Amino acid sequence: MNKEKAELYAMLFARTFLVAETSDNWGENMDEKEFEKLSNYAKHLLDDIEEQAQIWLTKEEYEYYQEITDFPNRNERQ
């Protein structure tokens, strides 16, 4: 198993998740449409990352990826 490959996907997922969560909380200096576009983009990107992880990671790597990206709201997001 190549843990580095699984961790790379996990880091990408985590950073994108941070963008999605931040954009869901709105900001004072950006208008609502900008945040909505950013939020939608990040959420679609999360789906793409998950899809590619399923394709490119072996079964063991994917299980490890899921372990390290597990968080309480993961099922709600998907």
N, C-alpha and C positions, 0 to 999 in steps of 0.2 A: 504494500500500500504506500502511496506517495502522499504523506501527510502535508507536505508543502503545497501541493496542488489543491488539496481540499481546503487548507487554510487560506490560500489565495482567494478562492471563491467566497469563503466565509468573511474575509476582510472586505471584499467588494460588496457583499450583501450588507454587512454592518454599516459601512459608510453610506450606502444608498438608503438604508433604513433610517439612519440619522437625518438625512436630508428630508425624507418623507415625513418623519415625525416633527421635525422643525417647521416644515411648511404647513403642517396641519395646525400648528399653534399660532399662526398669523404673526405679523410683525407690525411695528408701528410705522416704519418708514417705507413700506411697500403697499401697493393697493391690493385689494382682494383678488383681482383677476390674475395678477402676477403670481401670487401665492398659490392660487388654484392650478395654474399651469404647471408650476414647479412641483406641486404635490402630485398631480396626475402623471407627470413625466416620471417622477421617482417611483411611484407605485407600479407603473408599467415596467420600469427598469427592474424592479424587484422580481416581478413575474418572469422577465427574460433571464435574469440571473439564475433563478430557481430552475427554469426549463433547461438552460445550458448545463447547469450542475448535474441534472439527471442524465443528460446525454453524454457529457464528457468525463464524468467521474465513474470509477468502478463502484460496485455495490458497497464495498468496504469504505471507500473514500466518501461516498455519498452519505452513508450512515454516520461517519465521523463529522462530515460537514453539517448534518442535521443536529448532531449533538452540540456542536460548538455555536450554532446559530439559534439554538432553542431559546425562546423567551416567552413570557406569559401570554402575549397577544398574538403569537405567530399564527395560530389557527384562525383567529378572527381576521387577520390581514389577508390570508389566502382565501 
